[in-house]
Amino acid sequence: MILGINLVCFNNARQGIYRTQEEAARLCREAGFDSVDCHVNFTESPDYLNIARDLRRQYDAAGVRVHQIHLPLFRFRKDADGVKLFAENAPKAMECADILGARFAVAHVDEYRLSPGEEWDFDRVLEITADYFSPVVELGKKYGIMPCIENLYEDHLNVPESCRSRFSAATEDLIALADIFKEAVGICWDFGHAQTAFGAGSLDELRKIGKRLTTTHVHDSHSGKDLHLIPFYGNVEWEKIMPYLKETGYEGPFSFELLRASFPESLIKETLNYLHTVGNILLAMAK
């Protein structure tokens, strides 16, 4: 497996200090990470291609490569049409992924929002989702990049707690969408999201994915919340998950996705060294 990391927690230091992508990537490289996950959240800028080129320059200078990107997401932008925004921006993100040299492009496919009073119709939502996602699939074929759909969890946006509102919160959603596009689309399994959605049943849900698994987001959670914690700080059963990955022969990215932290200079190297050790301990469980 490829041990990777995103840079979100390592760009932001304390007291308003900001590290460049190159600085953050170099710190990760010094800790042993040579593969990074890039969030492409800049496609609404008219200069998005030059931003991607500059990022590639920074990553190359730091001695790391981009194994995957995260496509932009719009579900929680108020008074905006997420489907329209995704359709406009996701193809641009695929151009950026090509510039960055990514192998995988991970997507949240939950942009269709139910109107107040609208009932969940799985077949209709699947059709809408496949329609707005299909240009990404075609660009993936063009660039040799695998689009991967990510498991999420139900947030009941605009609907009562008893109703569904979020496509890809059920494992069957992911399988149905991936199978429409056959081998052109994979699945990114987010372990923290799975713990939030399924708790102790997470491994059973992962087993349903089978060989469709192509990449990962690695973090932990507890109490039914999406916390993006370091593994072993939550309730994910890594002692069961890792042997299962070995059993299936999974060899793709095993990529940390930590989001809600920032570290001062006095702790950054120690933290990254610790994360690299945690990653190696997890990988050793799959040998």
PAZAPA-4460 file (N, C-alpha, C; in steps of 0.05 Angstrom, whole numbers, plus 32768, in hexadecimal, padded with zeros to 4 digits):
% residues 287
    n_x    n_y    n_z   ca_x   ca_y   ca_z    c_x    c_y    c_z   seq   type   mol
   8011   7FE8   8000   8000   8000   8000   8011   8019   8000     1      M     A
   8006   802E   7FF5   8014   8048   7FF4   800C   8059   800C     2      I     A
   801E   8060   801D   8018   8070   8034   8019   808E   802C     3      L     A
   8002   809B   802E   7FFF   80B7   8026   7FF3   80C8   803B     4      G     A
   7FF2   80E3   8035   7FE8   80F6   8049   7FDE   810F   803A     5      I     A
   7FC9   811B   8045   7FC1   8135   803B   7FCF   814B   804B     6      N     A
   7FCF   8163   8040   7FDF   8179   804D   7FCE   818D   805C     7      L     A
   7FB4   8188   805E   7FA2   819C   806A   7FAB   81A5   8086     8      V     A
   7FB2   8192   8097   7FB9   8199   80B2   7FD5   81A5   80B4     9      C     A
   7FE5   81A2   809F   8001   81AA   80A0   8007   81C4   8092    10      F     A
   7FF4   81CE   8083   7FF6   81E9   8078   7FF1   81FE   808D    11      N     A
   7FDD   81F9   809E   7FD6   820C   80B3   7FE5   8207   80CC    12      N     A
   7FF4   821A   80D6   8000   8219   80F0   7FEF   8229   8103    13      A     A
   7FFA   8231   8119   7FEB   8240   812D   7FEE   825E   8129    14      R     A
   7FDB   826D   8134   7FDD   828A   8134   7FE0   8296   8118    15      Q     A
   7FD0   828B   8106   7FCF   8297   80EB   7FE7   8291   80D9    16      G     A
   7FF9   8280   80E2   8010   8279   80D1   8007   8265   80BC    17      I     A
   8010   8269   80A4   8009   8258   808E   8022   824D   8080    18      Y     A
   8024   8233   807E   803A   8227   806F   8032   8223   8052    19      R     A
   8045   8228   8040   803F   8222   8024   803B   8204   801F    20      T     A
   8030   81FD   8008   802E   81E1   8002   8049   81D4   8001    21      Q     A
   805D   81E2   7FF6   8078   81D6   7FF5   8083   81D2   8011    22      E     A
   807F   81E5   8023   8089   81E2   803E   807C   81CB   804C    23      E     A
   8061   81C9   804A   8052   81B3   8056   805A   8198   804A    24      A     A
   805D   8197   8030   8064   817E   8023   8080   8176   802A    25      A     A
   8092   8189   802D   80AE   8183   8035   80AF   8177   8051    26      R     A
   809F   8183   8063   809E   8178   807E   8093   815B   807E    27      L     A
   807F   8156   806D   8074   813B   806B   8089   8128   8060    28      C     A
   8098   8132   804C   80AD   8121   803F   80C3   811A   8054    29      R     A
   80CA   812D   8064   80DF   8129   8078   80D6   8114   808D    30      E     A
   80BC   8112   8091   80B1   80FE   80A4   80AF   80E2   8097    31      A     A
   80B2   80E1   807D   80B1   80C7   806F   809A   80C4   805B    32      G     A
   8089   80D8   8059   8073   80D7   8045   807D   80E2   802B    33      F     A
   807B   80D3   8016   8082   80DD   7FFB   806B   80DF   7FE8    34      D     A
   8052   80DB   7FF3   803A   80DA   7FE3   8025   80EB   7FF1    35      S     A
   8019   80FF   7FE2   8006   8111   7FEF   7FEB   8111   7FDF    36      V     A
   7FD7   8119   7FEE   7FBB   811C   7FE4   7FB6   813A   7FE2    37      D     A
   7FAF   8144   7FCB   7FAA   8160   7FC6   7F8D   8166   7FC3    38      C     A
   7F82   8179   7FD4   7F67   8182   7FD1   7F66   8198   7FBC    39      H     A
   7F59   8192   7FA5   7F57   81A5   7F90   7F3E   81B6   7F94    40      V     A
   7F41   81CB   7FA4   7F2A   81DC   7FAB   7F2D   81F8   7FA0    41      N     A
   7F3B   81FB   7F8A   7F41   8215   7F7F   7F37   8218   7F62    42      F     A
   7F25   8207   7F59   7F1D   8207   7F3D   7F0B   821E   7F36    43      T     A
   7F00   822C   7F4A   7EF0   8243   7F43   7F01   825C   7F3D    44      E     A
   7F1B   825A   7F41   7F2D   826F   7F39   7F32   826D   7F1B    45      S     A
   7F31   8284   7F0C   7F38   8283   7EF0   7F54   827A   7EEA    46      P     A
   7F65   827A   7EFE   7F81   8273   7EFB   7F87   8257   7F05    47      D     A
   7F72   8245   7F06   7F75   822C   7F13   7F8B   821A   7F07    48      Y     A
   7F8F   821C   7EED   7FA4   820B   7EE1   7FC0   8213   7EEA    49      L     A
   7FC4   822D   7EEC   7FDE   8237   7EF6   7FE2   8230   7F13    50      N     A
   7FCC   8231   7F23   7FCE   8229   7F3F   7FD7   820C   7F40    51      I     A
   7FCB   81FB   7F2F   7FD3   81DE   7F2F   7FF0   81DB   7F27    52      A     A
   7FF9   81EA   7F13   8015   81E8   7F0A   8028   81F1   7F20    53      R     A
   8020   8206   7F2F   8031   820F   7F45   8032   81FA   7F5B    54      D     A
   801B   81ED   7F61   801B   81D8   7F75   802D   81C1   7F6D    55      L     A
   802C   81BA   7F53   803D   81A4   7F4A   805A   81AB   7F4E    56      R     A
   8061   81C5   7F48   807D   81CE   7F4C   8085   81CB   7F69    57      R     A
   8072   81D3   7F7B   8078   81D2   7F98   807C   81B5   7FA1    58      Q     A
   806A   81A4   7F98   806C   8188   7FA1   8086   817B   7F96    59      Y     A
   808C   8181   7F7D   80A5   8176   7F71   80BD   8180   7F81    60      D     A
   80BD   8199   7F88   80D4   81A5   7F97   80D6   8198   7FB3    61      A     A
   80C0   8190   7FBF   80C0   8183   7FD9   80C6   8165   7FD7    62      A     A
   80C6   815A   7FBF   80CD   813E   7FBC   80B6   812B   7FC2    63      G     A
   809D   8135   7FBE   8086   8123   7FC2   8076   8122   7FA7    64      V     A
   8066   810D   7FA6   8054   810B   7F8E   8037   810B   7F98    65      R     A
   8025   8112   7F87   8008   8112   7F8D   7FFC   80F8   7F84    66      V     A
   7FF3   80E8   7F97   7FE7   80CE   7F8F   7FC9   80D1   7F89    67      H     A
   7FBC   80E5   7F96   7FA0   80E9   7F91   7F98   8106   7F97    68      Q     A
   7F82   810E   7F8A   7F77   8128   7F91   7F5B   8124   7F9C    69      I     A
   7F51   8139   7FA9   7F35   813A   7FB1   7F27   814F   7FA0    70      H     A
   7F13   8146   7F91   7F03   8159   7F80   7EF4   816D   7F92    71      L     A
   7EEE   8184   7F88   7EDF   8198   7F99   7EC4   818E   7FA0    72      P     A
   7EB9   8198   7FB6   7E9E   8190   7FC0   7E8E   81A9   7FC7    73      L     A
   7E74   81A7   7FC3   7E63   81BF   7FC6   7E49   81BB   7FD5    74      F     A
   7E46   81A3   7FE1   7E2C   819D   7FEE   7E23   81B1   8003    75      R     A
   7E36   81BB   8012   7E2F   81CC   8028   7E31   81EA   8022    76      F     A
   7E34   81F1   8009   7E33   820D   8001   7E16   8216   7FFF    77      R     A
   7E0E   8228   8010   7DF2   8230   8011   7DEA   823F   7FF7    78      K     A
   7DD0   823C   7FF0   7DC5   824B   7FD9   7DD5   8246   7FC0    79      D     A
   7DDF   822E   7FBC   7DEF   8228   7FA4   7DE7   820D   7F99    80      A     A
   7DE9   8209   7F80   7DE2   81F0   7F73   7DFB   81DE   7F72    81      D     A
   7DFD   81CB   7F84   7E15   81BB   7F86   7E1A   81AB   7F6D    82      G     A
   7E05   81A0   7F60   7E08   8191   7F48   7E14   81A2   7F32    83      V     A
   7E0A   81BA   7F2F   7E14   81CD   7F1A   7E31   81D4   7F20    84      K     A
   7E37   81DA   7F39   7E53   81E2   7F40   7E66   81CB   7F3B    85      L     A
   7E5D   81B2   7F42   7E6F   819B   7F3E   7E73   8197   7F20    86      F     A
   7E5E   819A   7F10   7E61   8196   7EF3   7E74   81AA   7EE7    87      A     A
   7E74   81C3   7EF2   7E86   81D7   7EE8   7EA3   81D4   7EF1    88      E     A
   7EA7   81CA   7F0A   7EC1   81CA   7F16   7ED0   81B0   7F16    89      N     A
   7EC1   819A   7F17   7ECF   8180   7F18   7EE0   817A   7EFF    90      A     A
   7ED6   8181   7EE7   7EE8   817D   7ED0   7F02   818E   7ED2    91      P     A
   7F00   81A6   7EDD   7F18   81B6   7EE1   7F2B   81A8   7EF4    92      K     A
   7F1F   819C   7F09   7F30   818E   7F1D   7F3E   8176   7F10    93      A     A
   7F31   8169   7EFD   7F3E   8153   7EEF   7F56   815D   7EDF    94      M     A
   7F53   8174   7ED2   7F6A   8180   7EC5   7F81   8185   7ED8    95      E     A
   7F7A   818F   7EF0   7F8F   8193   7F04   7F9B   8179   7F0E    96      C     A
   7F8B   8164   7F10   7F95   814A   7F19   7FAA   8140   7F05    97      A     A
   7FA5   8145   7EEB   7FB8   813D   7ED6   7FD2   814C   7ED9    98      D     A
   7FD0   8166   7EDE   7FE8   8176   7EE2   7FF8   816D   7EFB    99      I     A
   7FE9   8166   7F10   7FF6   815E   7F29   8001   8141   7F28   100      L     A
   7FF9   8132   7F14   8003   8116   7F11   7FF4   8102   7F23   101      G     A
   7FDB   8109   7F2A   7FCC   80F7   7F3C   7FC3   80DE   7F2D   102      A     A
   7FC0   80C8   7F3C   7FB6   80AF   7F31   7F98   80AC   7F37   103      R     A
   7F8E   80B9   7F4D   7F72   80B6   7F55   7F67   80D2   7F5A   104      F     A
   7F4C   80D4   7F55   7F3E   80ED   7F5B   7F25   80E6   7F6B   105      A     A
   7F25   80EE   7F84   7F10   80E6   7F97   7EF9   80FB   7F96   106      V     A
   7EE0   80F1   7F96   7EC9   8103   7F94   7EB4   80FC   7FA9   107      A     A
   7EA9   8111   7FB5   7E8F   810F   7FC3   7E79   8111   7FAE   108      H     A
   7E68   80FD   7FAD   7E52   80FD   7F99   7E38   8101   7FA7   109      V     A
   7E37   8116   7FB8   7E1F   811B   7FC8   7E13   8137   7FC1   110      D     A
   7E19   8141   7FA9   7E12   815C   7FA3   7DF4   8161   7F9E   111      E     A
   7DE5   814C   7F97   7DC8   814F   7F93   7DBB   8152   7FAE   112      Y     A
   7DAE   8169   7FB3   7DA0   816E   7FCC   7D82   816D   7FC8   113      R     A
   7D74   815E   7FD9   7D57   815D   7FD7   7D4B   8178   7FDE   114      L     A
   7D36   817E   7FCF   7D27   8196   7FD6   7D16   8191   7FEE   115      S     A
   7D0E   81A5   7FFE   7CFD   81A1   8015   7CE3   8192   800D   116      P     A
   7CDE   817C   801B   7CC6   816C   8015   7CC9   8157   8000   117      G     A
   7CE0   8157   7FF2   7CE6   8143   7FDD   7CEE   8129   7FEB   118      E     A
   7CE4   8112   7FE1   7CEA   80F8   7FEB   7D02   80EC   7FDD   119      E     A
   7D11   80DB   7FEB   7D29   80CE   7FE0   7D20   80B9   7FCC   120      W     A
   7D2A   80BC   7FB3   7D25   80A9   7F9D   7D40   80A0   7F94   121      D     A
   7D48   8088   7F9D   7D63   807F   7F97   7D69   807E   7F79   122      F     A
   7D58   8073   7F69   7D5D   8071   7F4D   7D61   808C   7F40   123      D     A
   7D51   80A0   7F48   7D53   80BA   7F3C   7D6D   80C8   7F45   124      R     A
   7D74   80C6   7F5E   7D8C   80D2   7F68   7DA5   80C5   7F5B   125      V     A
   7DA4   80AB   7F58   7DBA   809D   7F4A   7DBD   80A7   7F2E   126      L     A
   7DA7   80AA   7F20   7DA8   80B4   7F04   7DB4   80D0   7F02   127      E     A
   7DAB   80E1   7F14   7DB5   80FD   7F14   7DD3   80FD   7F1B   128      I     A
   7DDB   80ED   7F2E   7DF7   80EC   7F37   7E09   80E1   7F21   129      T     A
   7E00   80CC   7F14   7E10   80C0   7EFE   7E13   80D4   7EE7   130      A     A
   7DFE   80E4   7EE2   7DFE   80F7   7ECC   7E13   810D   7ED2   131      D     A
   7E13   8118   7EEA   7E26   812E   7EEF   7E43   8124   7EF4   132      Y     A
   7E45   810A   7EFB   7E60   80FF   7EFF   7E6D   80F5   7EE6   133      F     A
   7E5D   80EF   7ED1   7E68   80E2   7EB9   7E7E   80F2   7EAB   134      S     A
   7E7D   810D   7EAA   7E94   811B   7E9E   7EAE   8116   7EAC   135      P     A
   7EAE   8113   7EC6   7EC6   810D   7ED5   7ED1   80F1   7ECD   136      V     A
   7EBF   80DF   7EC9   7EC7   80C4   7EC0   7ED5   80C5   7EA5   137      V     A
   7EC9   80D4   7E93   7ED5   80D6   7E78   7EF0   80E3   7E79   138      E     A
   7EF3   80F8   7E89   7F0D   8105   7E8C   7F21   80F2   7E9A   139      L     A
   7F18   80E1   7EAC   7F29   80CE   7EB8   7F35   80BB   7EA3   140      G     A
   7F25   80B3   7E90   7F2F   80A2   7E7B   7F44   80B0   7E6A   141      K     A
   7F3E   80CA   7E65   7F51   80DA   7E55   7F6C   80DE   7E62   142      K     A
   7F6B   80E3   7E7C   7F84   80E9   7E8A   7F91   80D1   7E98   143      Y     A
   7F84   80BA   7E98   7F8E   80A3   7EA6   7F8D   80A6   7EC4   144      G     A
   7F77   80B3   7ECD   7F73   80B7   7EEA   7F59   80A9   7EF2   145      I     A
   7F5A   809A   7F08   7F42   808B   7F11   7F31   809D   7F22   146      M     A
   7F18   80A4   7F1A   7F06   80B2   7F2C   7EFC   809E   7F41   147      P     A
   7EFB   80A7   7F5A   7EF3   8096   7F70   7EDE   80A4   7F81   148      C     A
   7EC8   8096   7F86   7EB2   80A1   7F95   7EB5   8099   7FB3   149      I     A
   7EB0   80AC   7FC4   7EB6   80A9   7FE0   7E9D   80A4   7FF1   150      E     A
   7E9F   8091   8004   7E89   808C   8016   7E86   80A3   802A   151      N     A
   7E6E   80AB   802F   7E68   80C1   8041   7E56   80B7   8058   152      L     A
   7E46   80C8   8063   7E34   80C0   8079   7E1B   80D2   8077   153      Y     A
   7E05   80C9   8080   7DEC   80D8   807D   7DEC   80F1   808F   154      E     A
   7DE6   8108   8083   7DE5   8121   8092   7DC8   812D   8094   155      D     A
   7DB5   8120   8085   7D99   8128   8087   7D95   8145   807F   156      H     A
   7DA4   814F   806C   7DA1   816B   8063   7D86   8170   8057   157      L     A
   7D77   8182   8062   7D5D   818B   8059   7D47   8176   805D   158      N     A
   7D4C   8161   806B   7D38   814C   806F   7D37   8144   808C   159      V     A
   7D21   8137   8096   7D20   812D   80B1   7D35   8118   80B6   160      P     A
   7D3C   8113   80CF   7D50   80FF   80D6   7D49   80E3   80CC   161      E     A
   7D30   80DE   80C8   7D27   80C3   80BF   7D2B   80BF   80A1   162      S     A
   7D32   80D4   8092   7D33   80D2   8075   7D50   80D3   806B   163      C     A
   7D54   80C7   8054   7D6E   80C9   8047   7D70   80E3   8037   164      R     A
   7D88   80EE   8035   7D8C   8106   8025   7DA7   8107   8016   165      S     A
   7DB9   80F4   801C   7DD4   80F6   8012   7DDD   80DD   8003   166      R     A
   7DE0   80DF   7FE9   7DEA   80C9   7FD9   7E06   80C3   7FE1   167      F     A
   7E0D   80AA   7FE2   7E27   809E   7FEA   7E2A   809A   8007   168      S     A
   7E14   80A0   8017   7E14   8099   8033   7E0F   807B   8038   169      A     A
   7E04   806E   8024   7E00   8051   8025   7E14   8043   8012   170      A     A
   7E1F   802D   801A   7E33   801F   800A   7E27   8017   7FEF   171      T     A
   7E0D   8010   7FEF   7E00   8008   7FD7   7E00   801F   7FC2   172      E     A
   7DFF   8038   7FCC   7E01   804F   7FB9   7E1B   804E   7FAA   173      D     A
   7E31   804B   7FB8   7E4B   804A   7FAC   7E4D   8034   7F97   174      L     A
   7E44   801D   7F9F   7E46   8006   7F8D   7E36   800A   7F74   175      I     A
   7E1E   8015   7F77   7E0C   8019   7F60   7E19   802D   7F4D   176      A     A
   7E24   8043   7F57   7E30   8057   7F46   7E49   804D   7F39   177      L     A
   7E5B   8040   7F48   7E73   8036   7F3D   7E6E   8021   7F27   178      A     A
   7E5A   8011   7F2B   7E54   7FFB   7F18   7E48   8006   7EFE   179      D     A
   7E3C   801E   7EFF   7E32   802A   7EE6   7E4A   802F   7ED3   180      I     A
   7E60   8037   7EDE   7E78   803E   7ECF   7E8C   8027   7ECD   181      F     A
   7E85   8011   7ED9   7E95   7FF8   7ED8   7EB1   7FFE   7EE4   182      K     A
   7EC6   7FF6   7ED6   7EE1   7FF8   7EE1   7EED   8014   7EDE   183      E     A
   7EDE   8027   7ED3   7EE8   8042   7ED0   7EE6   8053   7EE9   184      A     A
   7ED8   8049   7EFD   7ED4   8057   7F17   7EDA   8044   7F2E   185      V     A
   7EE9   804E   7F41   7EEE   803F   7F59   7EE0   804B   7F72   186      G     A
   7EE6   8040   7F89   7EDB   804A   7FA2   7EF1   8051   7FB5   187      I     A
   7EEF   8069   7FC1   7F01   8071   7FD7   7EF3   806B   7FF1   188      C     A
   7EFF   805A   8001   7EF3   8054   801B   7EFE   8066   8030   189      W     A
   7EED   8076   803C   7EF4   8088   8052   7EED   807A   806C   190      D     A
   7F02   8072   807B   7EFE   8062   8093   7EEF   8072   80A9   191      F     A
   7EF5   808B   80AC   7EE8   809B   80C0   7ECA   80A0   80B9   192      G     A
   7EC4   80A5   809F   7EA8   80A7   8097   7E99   808D   809C   193      H     A
   7EA6   8077   8096   7E99   805D   809B   7E93   8059   80B8   194      A     A
   7EA6   8060   80C9   7EA1   805D   80E6   7E8A   806F   80EF   195      Q     A
   7E88   8087   80E4   7E72   8099   80EA   7E57   808E   80E1   196      T     A
   7E57   8082   80C9   7E3E   8078   80BE   7E36   805C   80C8   197      A     A
   7E4A   804A   80CC   7E43   802E   80D1   7E4E   8024   80EC   198      F     A
   7E5F   8032   80F9   7E6A   8029   8113   7E77   800E   8110   199      G     A
   7E6F   7FFB   8121   7E7B   7FE1   8122   7E76   7FD1   8109   200      A     A
   7E63   7FDA   80F8   7E5D   7FCC   80DF   7E6E   7FD5   80C7   201      G     A
   7E82   7FE6   80CD   7E92   7FF2   80B7   7EA0   7FDD   80A5   202      S     A
   7EAB   7FC8   80B2   7EBA   7FB4   80A2   7EA6   7FA5   8090   203      L     A
   7E8E   7F9F   809A   7E7B   7F91   8089   7E74   7FA2   8070   204      D     A
   7E72   7FBC   8074   7E6C   7FCE   805D   7E84   7FCF   804A   205      E     A
   7E9C   7FD0   8054   7EB4   7FD0   8043   7EB5   7FB6   8033   206      L     A
   7EAE   7FA0   803F   7EAF   7F86   8030   7E9D   7F87   8017   207      R     A
   7E87   7F96   8018   7E75   7F98   8001   7E83   7FA5   7FE9   208      K     A
   7E96   7FB7   7FEF   7EA4   7FC5   7FD9   7EB5   7FB3   7FC9   209      I     A
   7EC2   7FA0   7FD6   7ED3   7F8C   7FC8   7EE9   7F99   7FB8   210      G     A
   7EEC   7F90   7F9F   7F02   7F99   7F8E   7EFE   7FB5   7F83   211      K     A
   7EE7   7FC1   7F89   7EE3   7FDD   7F80   7EF3   7FF1   7F90   212      R     A
   7EFF   7FE8   7FA7   7F0F   7FFA   7FB7   7F29   8001   7FA8   213      L     A
   7F2D   801B   7FA5   7F45   8024   7F96   7F56   8038   7FA5   214      T     A
   7F4B   8046   7FB9   7F5A   8058   7FCA   7F4C   805C   7FE4   215      T     A
   7F59   806B   7FF6   7F4E   806E   8012   7F52   808A   801D   216      T     A
   7F42   8090   8031   7F47   80A6   8043   7F49   809A   805F   217      H     A
   7F5F   809F   806C   7F65   8092   8086   7F63   80A6   809C   218      V     A
   7F50   80A2   80AE   7F4D   80B1   80C6   7F3A   80A2   80D9   219      H     A
   7F37   80AC   80F1   7F27   809E   8105   7F11   80B0   810F   220      D     A
   7EFD   80A4   811D   7EE7   80B4   8128   7EDA   80A4   813E   221      S     A
   7EC8   80B1   814C   7EB9   80A4   8161   7E9F   80B5   8167   222      H     A
   7E8D   80AA   8176   7E75   80B8   817F   7E63   80C0   8168   223      S     A
   7E65   80B2   8151   7E54   80B8   813B   7E5A   80D2   812D   224      G     A
   7E72   80DC   8130   7E7A   80F6   8125   7E92   80F3   8112   225      K     A
   7E93   8104   80FE   7EA8   8103   80EA   7EBF   8115   80F4   226      D     A
   7ED2   8109   8102   7EE6   8119   8111   7F02   811B   8103   227      L     A
   7F07   8109   80F0   7F21   8109   80E2   7F39   8108   80F6   228      H     A
   7F38   80F4   8107   7F4C   80F1   811C   7F63   80DE   8112   229      L     A
   7F79   80E0   811F   7F8F   80CD   811A   7F86   80B1   8121   230      I     A
   7F8C   809C   8111   7F85   8081   8117   7F8D   8079   8134   231      P     A
   7F7B   806A   8140   7F7C   8061   815C   7F72   8076   8170   232      F     A
   7F6B   808E   8167   7F5F   80A2   8178   7F40   809F   8178   233      Y     A
   7F36   808C   8169   7F19   8088   8167   7F12   806B   8169   234      G     A
   7EFC   8063   815C   7EF1   8048   815F   7EF4   8036   8147   235      N     A
   7F01   8040   8132   7F05   802F   811A   7F15   8016   8122   236      V     A
   7F0C   7FFF   811A   7F18   7FE5   8122   7F2E   7FDE   810E   237      E     A
   7F45   7FEC   8111   7F5B   7FE8   80FF   7F66   7FCC   8100   238      W     A
   7F64   7FBF   8117   7F6D   7FA3   8119   7F5E   7F90   8108   239      E     A
   7F45   7F97   8100   7F35   7F87   80EE   7F38   7F91   80D1   240      K     A
   7F39   7FAC   80CE   7F3A   7FB8   80B4   7F53   7FB1   80A4   241      I     A
   7F6A   7FB3   80B2   7F84   7FAF   80A3   7F87   7F92   8099   242      M     A
   7F82   7F7E   80AA   7F83   7F63   809F   7F70   7F5E   8087   243      P     A
   7F59   7F6C   8088   7F47   7F69   8071   7F53   7F74   8058   244      Y     A
   7F61   7F8B   805A   7F6E   7F97   8042   7F83   7F84   8038   245      L     A
   7F91   7F76   804A   7FA5   7F62   8041   7F97   7F4B   8033   246      K     A
   7F81   7F43   803E   7F71   7F2C   8033   7F69   7F32   8016   247      E     A
   7F61   7F4B   8010   7F58   7F52   7FF6   7F6E   7F58   7FE2   248      T     A
   7F87   7F5B   7FED   7F9D   7F62   7FDC   7F9E   7F7F   7FD4   249      G     A
   7F91   7F90   7FE4   7F91   7FAD   7FDE   7FAD   7FB8   7FDF   250      Y     A
   7FB5   7FC7   7FCA   7FD0   7FD3   7FC9   7FD0   7FF0   7FC2   251      E     A
   7FB8   7FFD   7FC4   7FB6   8019   7FBC   7FBF   802C   7FD3   252      G     A
   7FB8   8046   7FD0   7FBF   805A   7FE4   7FB2   8054   7FFF   253      P     A
   7FC1   8058   8014   7FB7   8058   8030   7FBE   8074   803A   254      F     A
   7FAB   8086   8037   7FB0   80A2   8038   7FA3   80B1   804F   255      S     A
   7FB2   80BB   8061   7FA7   80CB   8078   7F97   80E3   806D   256      F     A
   7F80   80E7   8079   7F70   80FF   8073   7F69   810D   808E   257      E     A
   7F7C   811C   8098   7F77   812B   80B1   7F70   8148   80AA   258      L     A
   7F5C   8153   80B6   7F51   816D   80AD   7F50   8182   80C3   259      L     A
   7F4B   817C   80DB   7F44   8190   80EF   7F59   8194   8104   260      R     A
   7F71   819C   80FC   7F86   81A1   810F   7F9A   81B3   8103   261      A     A
   7FAA   81C0   8113   7FC1   81CF   8109   7FD7   81CD   811F   262      S     A
   7FF0   81CD   8116   8006   81C7   8128   801B   81DD   8128   263      F     A
   8024   81E5   8140   803A   81F9   8141   8054   81ED   8138   264      P     A
   8067   81FE   8132   8081   81F5   8128   808E   81E1   813B   265      E     A
   808A   81E5   8155   8097   81D3   8169   808C   81B7   8169   266      S     A
   8075   81B3   815D   8068   8198   815D   8066   818B   8141   267      L     A
   806A   819A   812C   8063   8190   8111   8074   8178   810A   268      I     A
   808E   8179   810E   809E   8162   8106   8098   8149   8117   269      K     A
   8095   814D   8131   808F   8137   8142   8074   812B   813B   270      E     A
   8060   813B   8134   8046   8131   812D   8048   8121   8113   271      T     A
   8055   812B   80FF   8058   811D   80E6   8067   8103   80E9   272      L     A
   807C   8103   80F9   808B   80EA   80FF   8078   80D5   810C   273      N     A
   8068   80DF   811F   8055   80CD   812C   8041   80C2   8118   274      Y     A
   8036   80D3   8107   8023   80C9   80F3   802F   80B4   80E0   275      L     A
   8048   80B9   80D9   8055   80A5   80C7   8059   808B   80D6   276      H     A
   805F   808C   80F0   8061   8073   8100   8046   8065   8101   277      T     A
   8031   8075   8106   8016   8069   8107   800F   805C   80ED   278      V     A
   8016   8069   80D6   8010   805E   80BC   801F   8044   80B8   279      G     A
   8038   8042   80C0   8047   8029   80BD   803D   8013   80CF   280      N     A
   8033   801A   80E6   8028   8006   80F8   800E   7FFA   80EB   281      I     A
   7FFE   800C   80E0   7FE6   8002   80D2   7FED   7FF0   80BA   282      L     A
   8000   7FF9   80AA   8007   7FE9   8093   8013   7FCE   809B   283      L     A
   8021   7FCE   80B2   802C   7FB4   80BC   8016   7FA1   80C4   284      A     A
   7FFE   7FAB   80CB   7FE8   7F9A   80D2   7FDD   7F8C   80B9   285      M     A
   7FE4   7F96   80A1   7FDA   7F8A   8088   7FEF   7F79   807B   286      A     A
   8005   7F72   8088   801A   7F62   807C   8017   7F45   8085   287      K     A
***
